[in-house]
Amino acid sequence: MAINWFIIAAVVIGVVLLVYILIKQNKKDRKKIEEELNYVPETDEAEINNEKEV
């Protein structure tokens, strides 16, 4: 039984491509989540600052 290098190469290329796509998507998702978690409306921020003064 001979090793089919074409199939092995196709699988390796597919795995590398999949890992690249997943890393790229993970960076987008992380940036989006960080922006959502850091978002504070101005009215809430003003109320928080007023509570610190009291």
Summary of the structure (lengths in Angstrom):
residues: 54
radius of gyration: 24.2
end to end distance: 81.0
largest distance: 81.0
contacts: 90
relative contact order: 0.07
helix: 85%
strand: 0%
